[in-house]
Amino acid sequence: MKKIIPLRQLLSLTVVLLSLAITFSACESEKEEKRVDLQEGILKNLTGLDGCGWIIQLTDSTKLEPINLKDFNIVLEGNKKVYVQYRERTDLGSYCMVGKVVEIENIEY
């Protein structure tokens, strides 16, 4: 004897499966975007200035003041070329005041 699935259950199941498919495809798109968003820059040591430390200067001369550079396993060397993805933190202020305060999401060299 065949078991018939009520239309309401079938519709609910379809909505759940569609939601899962959209969620997983969005996650994959974000991963791809992160790779594209890497920007080239160089490490600069500004520890001699008041409240400063290591910054990243992008190729367009934009200066970034990372708040979490020590979270990454990277050797800090002056003028070392790096590729960085970040997000600006407008909710934080800077003691150094030479660039944008940022949180590094990915850094490669």
N, CA, C and O of each residue as an XYZ file, in Angstrom:
436
protein
N       0.843     -1.179      0.000
C       0.000      0.000      0.000
C       0.892      1.247      0.000
O       1.817      1.349      0.806
N       0.619      2.175     -0.884
C       1.398      3.409     -0.975
C       0.993      4.352      0.136
O      -0.176      4.479      0.501
N       2.051      5.030      0.673
C       1.785      6.045      1.691
C       1.814      7.405      1.002
O       2.781      7.729      0.311
N       0.794      8.180      1.178
C       0.683      9.495      0.546
C       1.107     10.561      1.552
O       0.623     10.602      2.683
N       2.041     11.437      1.102
C       2.509     12.528      1.951
C       1.575     13.714      1.768
O       1.332     14.141      0.639
N       1.050     14.249      2.859
C       0.157     15.414      2.751
C       0.877     16.594      2.104
O       2.081     16.775      2.285
N       0.148     17.368      1.372
C       0.689     18.516      0.648
C       1.394     19.500      1.581
O       2.435     20.048      1.218
N       0.856     19.729      2.757
C       1.444     20.666      3.720
C       2.847     20.215      4.137
O       3.763     21.034      4.211
N       3.018     18.915      4.411
C       4.337     18.394      4.801
C       5.312     18.479      3.630
O       6.479     18.825      3.810
N       4.838     18.169      2.457
C       5.679     18.230      1.266
C       6.153     19.660      1.008
O       7.310     19.880      0.653
N       5.273     20.608      1.184
C       5.607     22.018      1.001
C       6.625     22.472      2.046
O       7.579     23.178      1.719
N       6.425     22.068      3.302
C       7.360     22.423      4.380
C       8.746     21.847      4.114
O       9.753     22.530      4.297
N       8.794     20.603      3.687
C      10.063     19.955      3.383
C      10.776     20.664      2.234
O      11.994     20.835      2.272
N      10.029     21.073      1.222
C      10.605     21.793      0.086
C      11.204     23.122      0.529
O      12.296     23.481      0.087
N      10.520     23.848      1.381
C      11.011     25.137      1.876
C      12.304     24.949      2.672
O      13.248     25.721      2.508
N      12.353     23.935      3.528
C      13.549     23.676      4.335
C      14.725     23.329      3.435
O      15.815     23.873      3.614
N      14.527     22.438      2.476
C      15.613     22.048      1.578
C      16.092     23.218      0.727
O      17.293     23.364      0.498
N      15.192     24.033      0.268
C      15.562     25.212     -0.515
C      16.370     26.201      0.329
O      17.349     26.772     -0.152
N      15.966     26.403      1.581
C      16.693     27.295      2.491
C      18.112     26.797      2.722
O      19.057     27.586      2.710
N      18.267     25.492      2.931
C      19.599     24.914      3.130
C      20.471     25.099      1.888
O      21.651     25.431      2.001
N      19.903     24.888      0.729
C      20.660     25.049     -0.513
C      21.140     26.483     -0.682
O      22.283     26.705     -1.081
N      20.294     27.453     -0.389
C      20.666     28.868     -0.503
C      21.753     29.217      0.505
O      22.694     29.939      0.174
N      21.634     28.711      1.734
C      22.630     28.985      2.771
C      23.999     28.457      2.369
O      24.996     29.169      2.492
N      24.062     27.220      1.891
C      25.348     26.645      1.516
C      25.952     27.342      0.306
O      27.169     27.520      0.248
N      25.140     27.737     -0.649
C      25.691     28.435     -1.809
C      26.180     29.824     -1.420
O      27.155     30.306     -1.997
N      25.533     30.483     -0.457
C      25.988     31.798      0.020
C      27.330     31.677      0.709
O      28.190     32.541      0.539
N      27.528     30.616      1.488
C      28.815     30.400      2.168
C      29.927     30.229      1.156
O      31.012     30.779      1.342
N      29.691     29.485      0.096
C      30.698     29.289     -0.935
C      31.018     30.607     -1.629
O      32.180     30.873     -1.938
N      30.011     31.430     -1.877
C      30.241     32.728     -2.519
C      31.100     33.618     -1.647
O      31.980     34.311     -2.156
N      30.865     33.616     -0.333
C      31.666     34.429      0.576
C      33.116     33.988      0.552
O      34.009     34.836      0.554
N      33.380     32.688      0.529
C      34.759     32.199      0.478
C      35.449     32.697     -0.779
O      36.600     33.129     -0.726
N      34.761     32.641     -1.903
C      35.339     33.120     -3.146
C      35.602     34.615     -3.088
O      36.637     35.070     -3.574
N      34.693     35.390     -2.508
C      34.878     36.833     -2.395
C      36.107     37.157     -1.559
O      36.845     38.085     -1.889
N      36.342     36.422     -0.495
C      37.483     36.695      0.367
C      38.787     36.563     -0.403
O      39.709     37.349     -0.188
N      38.880     35.592     -1.288
C      40.092     35.432     -2.076
C      40.289     36.612     -3.030
O      41.416     37.049     -3.263
N      39.218     37.108     -3.562
C      39.295     38.226     -4.504
C      39.674     39.515     -3.786
O      40.362     40.363     -4.354
N      39.233     39.666     -2.552
C      39.415     40.904     -1.814
C      40.825     41.123     -1.266
O      41.089     42.184     -0.699
N      41.732     40.173     -1.411
C      43.087     40.375     -0.901
C      43.735     41.551     -1.621
O      43.694     41.649     -2.847
N      44.333     42.440     -0.831
C      44.999     43.610     -1.398
C      46.478     43.567     -1.046
O      46.861     43.135      0.042
N      47.285     44.012     -1.966
C      48.736     44.000     -1.768
C      49.174     45.199     -0.944
O      48.669     46.309     -1.111
N      50.123     44.950     -0.054
C      50.688     46.023      0.753
C      52.042     45.610      1.308
O      52.549     44.529      1.007
N      52.621     46.488      2.125
C      53.887     46.164      2.791
C      53.759     46.494      4.276
O      53.023     47.396      4.676
N      54.498     45.736      5.073
C      54.537     45.972      6.513
C      55.469     47.138      6.809
O      56.550     47.239      6.229
N      55.056     48.003      7.697
C      55.878     49.138      8.140
C      55.905     49.139      9.665
O      54.870     48.964     10.308
N      57.076     49.334     10.235
C      57.236     49.374     11.685
C      57.265     50.831     12.148
O      58.232     51.552     11.899
N      56.197     51.255     12.822
C      56.113     52.629     13.324
C      56.160     52.670     14.853
O      55.594     53.575     15.465
N      56.829     51.701     15.468
C      56.845     51.638     16.933
C      57.561     52.826     17.567
O      57.410     53.054     18.767
N      58.321     53.573     16.813
C      58.993     54.743     17.360
C      58.053     55.927     17.570
O      58.390     56.856     18.304
N      56.903     55.907     16.950
C      55.940     56.996     17.095
C      54.991     56.704     18.249
O      54.726     55.540     18.552
N      54.482     57.736     18.889
C      53.556     57.575     20.020
C      52.353     56.703     19.676
O      51.608     57.003     18.743
N      52.168     55.629     20.428
C      50.991     54.781     20.286
C      50.955     53.937     19.031
O      49.939     53.306     18.740
N      52.047     53.914     18.280
C      52.057     53.168     17.022
C      52.745     51.817     17.182
O      53.463     51.563     18.149
N      52.501     50.979     16.212
C      53.136     49.668     16.119
C      53.324     49.354     14.647
O      53.734     50.210     13.863
N      53.027     48.141     14.287
C      53.126     47.731     12.894
C      51.872     48.170     12.141
O      50.753     48.017     12.630
N      52.076     48.712     10.952
C      50.966     49.065     10.076
C      51.183     48.367      8.738
O      52.253     47.821      8.470
N      50.158     48.395      7.915
C      50.257     47.876      6.552
C      49.940     49.033      5.610
O      48.894     49.672      5.720
N      50.855     49.287      4.691
C      50.624     50.320      3.689
C      50.280     49.643      2.377
O      51.090     48.897      1.826
N      49.076     49.901      1.872
C      48.622     49.307      0.621
C      49.298     49.983     -0.565
O      49.891     51.052     -0.423
N      49.207     49.363     -1.725
C      49.863     49.908     -2.924
C      49.307     51.268     -3.327
O      49.990     52.033     -4.009
N      48.069     51.585     -2.914
C      47.510     52.902     -3.220
C      47.846     53.932     -2.130
O      47.258     55.012     -2.093
N      48.789     53.595     -1.249
C      49.277     54.434     -0.139
C      48.340     54.498      1.063
O      48.649     55.188      2.034
N      47.208     53.800      1.028
C      46.323     53.720      2.191
C      47.061     53.008      3.315
O      47.695     51.975      3.097
N      46.976     53.562      4.506
C      47.635     52.953      5.661
C      46.589     52.298      6.555
O      45.548     52.884      6.853
N      46.884     51.076      6.974
C      45.983     50.308      7.828
C      46.639     50.081      9.178
O      47.811     49.710      9.256
N      45.878     50.305     10.239
C      46.343     50.035     11.595
C      45.612     48.797     12.109
O      44.510     48.905     12.648
N      46.223     47.619     11.944
C      45.537     46.388     12.352
C      45.517     46.226     13.871
O      46.511     46.486     14.550
N      44.362     45.789     14.394
C      44.233     45.584     15.839
C      44.526     44.139     16.234
O      44.650     43.838     17.421
N      44.640     43.241     15.254
C      44.813     41.826     15.566
C      45.930     41.166     14.771
O      45.853     39.971     14.485
N      46.951     41.903     14.411
C      48.044     41.358     13.607
C      48.743     40.200     14.316
O      49.222     39.271     13.664
N      48.803     40.250     15.640
C      49.476     39.194     16.404
C      48.701     37.881     16.417
O      49.228     36.853     16.843
N      47.451     37.911     15.953
C      46.647     36.681     15.883
C      47.101     35.764     14.748
O      46.692     34.605     14.683
N      47.942     36.278     13.860
C      48.379     35.520     12.691
C      49.840     35.119     12.852
O      50.644     35.844     13.438
N      50.155     33.968     12.326
C      51.515     33.448     12.398
C      52.319     34.032     11.236
O      52.529     33.384     10.211
N      52.758     35.268     11.428
C      53.498     35.967     10.383
C      54.723     36.624     11.011
O      54.641     37.222     12.084
N      55.850     36.504     10.331
C      57.085     37.150     10.784
C      56.996     38.622     10.411
O      56.813     38.965      9.242
N      57.127     39.491     11.409
C      57.028     40.929     11.171
C      58.395     41.461     10.748
O      59.340     41.479     11.537
N      58.483     41.889      9.499
C      59.703     42.436      8.904
C      59.340     43.698      8.149
O      58.363     43.719      7.401
N      60.116     44.742      8.339
C      59.859     45.976      7.613
C      59.919     45.783      6.107
O      60.795     45.077      5.608
N      59.006     46.395      5.385
C      58.909     46.368      3.922
C      58.617     44.980      3.348
O      58.830     44.747      2.159
N      58.136     44.067      4.176
C      57.751     42.733      3.697
C      56.426     42.855      2.940
O      55.474     43.457      3.437
N      56.372     42.279      1.731
C      55.151     42.320      0.928
C      54.135     41.342      1.521
O      54.466     40.196      1.825
N      52.904     41.808      1.679
C      51.820     40.975      2.197
C      50.573     41.192      1.349
O      50.446     42.184      0.632
N      49.669     40.245      1.452
C      48.349     40.349      0.823
C      47.344     40.229      1.957
O      47.369     39.261      2.717
N      46.474     41.196      2.066
C      45.628     41.295      3.247
C      44.170     41.506      2.871
O      43.837     42.190      1.903
N      43.319     40.888      3.676
C      41.887     41.163      3.605
C      41.497     41.643      4.993
O      41.923     41.070      5.996
N      40.700     42.676      5.053
C      40.385     43.301      6.335
C      38.988     43.879      6.303
O      38.335     43.967      5.263
N      38.560     44.270      7.495
C      37.331     45.070      7.568
C      37.618     46.249      8.486
O      38.248     46.106      9.534
N      37.148     47.397      8.075
C      37.395     48.629      8.824
C      36.580     48.623     10.110
O      35.421     48.209     10.116
N      37.190     49.083     11.200
C      36.518     49.161     12.506
C      36.296     50.621     12.849
O      37.147     51.249     13.480
N      35.172     51.161     12.444
C      34.853     52.560     12.723
C      34.378     52.763     14.157
O      34.204     53.897     14.603
N      34.168     51.662     14.878
C      33.732     51.759     16.270
C      34.912     51.921     17.229
O      34.710     52.074     18.433
N      36.142     51.890     16.706
C      37.343     52.019     17.536
C      38.143     53.244     17.114
O      38.126     53.643     15.950
N      38.836     53.827     18.069
C      39.711     54.953     17.779
C      41.153     54.496     17.681
O      41.461     53.334     17.946
N      42.031     55.401     17.303
C      43.439     55.083     17.128
C      44.313     56.012     17.961
O      44.059     57.214     18.042
N      45.333     55.448     18.572
C      46.344     56.272     19.244
C      47.361     56.765     18.226
O      47.852     57.889     18.333
N      47.671     55.959     17.266
C      48.695     56.266     16.265
C      48.211     57.323     15.269
O      48.966     58.228     14.914
N      46.984     57.216     14.828
C      46.326     58.168     13.921
C      47.051     58.377     12.598
O      47.198     59.511     12.141
N      47.508     57.281     11.977
C      48.117     57.406     10.656
C      47.287     56.746      9.563
O      47.558     56.931      8.376
N      46.267     55.971      9.963
C      45.481     55.275      8.950
C      44.158     54.780      9.501
O      43.699     55.219     10.556
N      43.554     53.855      8.764
C      42.284     53.257      9.162
C      42.535     52.162     10.195
O      43.457     51.362     10.038
N      41.728     52.121     11.238
C      41.781     51.017     12.197
C      41.029     49.856     11.562
O      39.869     49.992     11.175
N      41.708     48.706     11.459
C      41.122     47.559     10.772
C      41.313     46.278     11.574
O      42.202     46.175     12.420
N      40.461     45.315     11.284
C      40.596     43.967     11.816
C      40.944     43.073     10.630
O      40.182     42.962      9.668
N      42.113     42.438     10.721
C      42.576     41.570      9.649
C      41.743     40.295      9.635
O      41.545     39.668     10.676
N      41.257     39.914      8.462
C      40.531     38.658      8.306
C      41.417     37.581      7.690
O      41.252     36.394      7.969
N      42.351     38.004      6.855
C      43.277     37.068      6.221
C      44.529     37.837      5.823
O      44.459     38.968      5.342
N      45.681     37.194      6.037
C      46.929     37.817      5.604
C      47.842     36.716      5.092
O      47.991     35.667      5.718
N      48.445     36.973      3.948
C      49.360     36.027      3.317
C      50.593     36.780      2.873
O      50.578     37.999      2.697
N      51.660     36.023      2.696
C      52.886     36.632      2.151
C      53.600     35.688      1.256
O      54.649     36.029      0.709
